[in-house]
């Protein structure tokens, strides 16, 4: 994923920009605010208020918000304005269809390039996830979960897969933020990710592919409360 957003003193990611104001910086800050729930699903994004909070003019702000609209994170409603998408069960299922396609493609690339190094890196992320779970730090478990999938896709060395995955992980973080009570407990998440990581260390592409499909199916079930019907 790109550069991480800098938090302000009060924990918000929507403080004044300290670098040159550009649409990409605006998009990155607002994308992070959406991912963390600072802008809740379904909430309206006020251009005037946001321009004041970010300390930018309307021109770059609108360009940045247009990028997020193109990514599908914001939707424009005529005569009403821009709104954050809502992660309905249908949107969750569709998002995981796309995530599955991207991550399976990335995994195939990793296996073709030599998977052992990536597998060991993924196991290190799993170790951080396990430590966070043991400490009862749910947010850190989720952060490690996201880092695991970022590491996997980055290892494919495909800029296009990485760009697509960045948007999908923003939506994933929205899901986890809004629906964490229905998501897997920490121990299950550690076990699932560790098993996937070991399939890379063992250079077993068929097993990696099967595990990723199961992982995405389980996530849909946990987040929506129903099975992924496209596989029934």
C-alpha positions in Angstrom: 0.0 0.0 0.0 1.2 3.6 -0.4 2.6 5.9 2.2 0.7 5.7 5.5 -1.4 8.5 6.6 -0.1 10.6 9.4 -2.4 11.0 12.4 -3.0 14.3 14.2 -2.6 14.8 17.9 -6.3 13.9 18.5 -6.0 10.7 16.5 -7.7 12.0 13.4 -6.2 11.5 10.0 -7.9 14.6 8.7 -5.6 17.3 10.1 -4.0 20.0 7.9 -1.7 18.7 5.3 2.0 19.5 6.1 3.2 18.8 2.6 2.3 20.4 -0.8 -1.4 19.9 -1.3 -2.2 17.5 -4.1 -5.2 15.4 -5.1 -3.2 12.3 -4.3 -2.6 13.4 -0.7 -6.2 14.4 -0.3 -7.3 11.0 -1.6 -4.9 9.1 0.6 -6.1 11.0 3.8 -9.8 10.6 3.0 -9.3 6.9 2.0 -7.7 6.3 5.4 -10.5 8.1 7.2 -13.0 5.9 5.4 -11.0 2.7 6.3 -10.8 3.6 10.0 -14.5 4.6 10.3 -13.8 8.2 10.9 -16.1 8.6 7.9 -18.8 6.0 8.7 -20.4 4.0 5.9 -23.3 5.9 4.4 -22.2 9.2 5.8 -22.1 12.4 3.7 -18.8 14.0 2.9 -19.0 17.8 3.0 -16.6 19.5 0.7 -16.6 22.7 2.6 -15.9 21.1 6.0 -13.3 18.7 4.5 -11.5 21.5 2.7 -11.2 23.4 6.0 -10.0 20.4 8.0 -7.4 19.5 5.4 -6.3 23.1 4.7 -6.7 22.8 1.0 -8.6 24.6 -1.7 -11.7 23.2 -3.4 -9.9 22.4 -6.7 -7.4 19.8 -5.3 -10.0 18.5 -2.9 -12.5 17.8 -5.6 -9.9 16.0 -7.7 -9.0 13.9 -4.7 -12.6 13.0 -4.0 -13.1 12.2 -7.7 -10.4 9.6 -7.4 -12.2 8.0 -4.5 -15.5 8.1 -6.5 -13.7 6.3 -9.3 -12.4 3.7 -6.8 -16.0 3.1 -5.7 -15.4 4.3 -2.1 -17.6 7.4 -2.6 -20.8 7.6 -4.5 -22.4 10.8 -5.8 -26.2 11.3 -5.4 -27.7 14.0 -7.6 -28.7 17.1 -5.7 -27.5 15.6 -2.4 -23.7 15.2 -2.6 -21.1 12.6 -2.0 -21.5 9.7 0.4 -19.3 6.9 1.7 -20.4 3.5 0.4 -22.2 1.1 2.7 -20.9 -2.4 3.1 -24.1 -4.2 2.5 -24.0 -8.0 2.4 -24.1 -7.7 -1.4 -21.1 -5.3 -1.4 -19.2 -7.5 1.0 -19.7 -10.6 -1.3 -18.7 -8.6 -4.4 -15.6 -7.2 -2.7 -14.4 -10.7 -1.7 -15.0 -11.9 -5.2 -12.5 -9.3 -6.3 -10.1 -9.9 -3.4 -10.0 -13.6 -4.1 -9.2 -13.0 -7.8 -6.4 -10.6 -6.9 -4.8 -12.6 -4.1 -5.0 -15.9 -6.0 -3.2 -14.2 -9.0 -0.6 -12.7 -6.6 0.0 -16.1 -5.0 0.5 -17.7 -8.4 3.1 -15.1 -9.2 4.8 -15.6 -5.9 5.0 -19.4 -6.4 6.4 -18.8 -9.9 9.1 -16.5 -8.6 10.1 -18.6 -5.6 7.8 -18.6 -2.6 10.0 -19.5 0.4 11.2 -16.0 1.2 7.7 -14.6 1.0 6.4 -17.5 3.2 8.9 -16.7 5.9 8.0 -13.0 5.7 4.3 -14.0 6.1 5.1 -16.2 9.1 6.8 -13.2 10.8 3.6 -11.2 10.3 1.7 -14.2 11.8 4.0 -14.0 14.8 3.0 -10.4 15.3 -0.6 -11.3 15.0 -0.2 -14.0 17.6 1.5 -11.6 20.0 -1.3 -9.0 19.6 -3.9 -11.7 20.2 -2.1 -12.9 23.4 -2.1 -9.3 24.6 -5.8 -8.9 23.8 -5.1 -6.1 21.3 -7.9 -6.6 18.7 -6.9 -3.6 16.7 -3.3 -4.8 16.4 -4.6 -8.3 15.3 -6.6 -6.6 12.5 -3.6 -4.5 11.5 -1.5 -7.6 11.2 -4.2 -9.3 9.3 -4.2 -6.5 6.7 -0.4 -6.4 6.7 -0.3 -10.2 5.9 -2.4 -9.6 2.7 -0.5 -6.5 1.7 2.8 -8.5 2.0 1.4 -11.3 -0.1 0.3 -9.1 -2.9 3.4 -6.9 -2.8 5.6 -10.0 -3.2 4.0 -10.6 -6.6 5.8 -7.4 -7.8 2.7 -6.4 -9.9 1.9 -2.7 -9.6 -1.6 -3.3 -11.1 -2.4 -6.0 -8.6 -1.1 -3.8 -5.8 -3.3 -0.8 -6.9 -6.4 -2.9 -7.1 -5.7 -4.5 -3.8 -5.2 -1.2 -2.0 -8.8 -0.2 -2.8 -10.1 -3.7 -1.8 -8.2 -3.6 1.5 -9.8 -0.2 2.3 -13.2 -1.8 1.9 -12.0 -4.8 4.0 -11.0 -2.5 6.8 -14.4 -0.8 6.6 -16.0 -4.3 7.0 -13.8 -5.2 10.0 -14.4 -1.8 11.6 -18.2 -2.0 11.3 -18.7 -5.7 11.8 -15.8 -6.8 14.0 -18.2 -8.5 16.5 -19.1 -11.0 13.8 -15.5 -11.6 12.6 -13.3 -14.4 13.5 -11.6 -14.4 17.0 -7.9 -13.8 17.1 -6.8 -17.4 17.5 -8.7 -18.5 14.4 -7.2 -15.7 12.4 -3.7 -16.5 13.5 -4.2 -20.2 12.6 -5.7 -19.5 9.2 -3.0 -17.1 8.2 -0.2 -19.3 9.5 -1.5 -22.2 7.5 -1.5 -20.1 4.3 2.1 -18.8 5.1 3.4 -22.3 5.5 2.0 -23.4 2.2 4.3 -20.8 0.6 7.3 -22.1 2.6 6.4 -25.6 1.5 6.2 -24.4 -2.1 2.7 -26.0 -2.5 0.8 -23.7 -5.0 -2.3 -25.9 -5.1 -2.7 -25.8 -1.4 -2.1 -22.1 -1.2 -4.9 -21.6 -3.8 -7.3 -23.8 -2.0 -6.5 -22.1 1.4 -7.1 -18.7 -0.1 -10.5 -19.7 -1.5 -11.5 -21.1 1.8 -10.2 -18.0 3.7 -12.3 -15.7 1.5 -15.4 -17.9 1.9 -15.0 -17.9 5.6 -14.6 -14.2 5.7 -17.8 -13.7 3.8 -19.7 -16.0 6.2 -18.3 -14.2 9.2 -19.0 -10.7 8.0 -22.5 -11.4 6.5 -23.7 -14.2 8.6 -24.4 -16.3 5.5 -22.4 -18.5 3.1 -21.0 -17.2 -0.1 -23.8 -18.4 -2.3 -21.9 -18.1 -5.6 -20.2 -21.4 -4.5 -23.3 -23.3 -3.5 
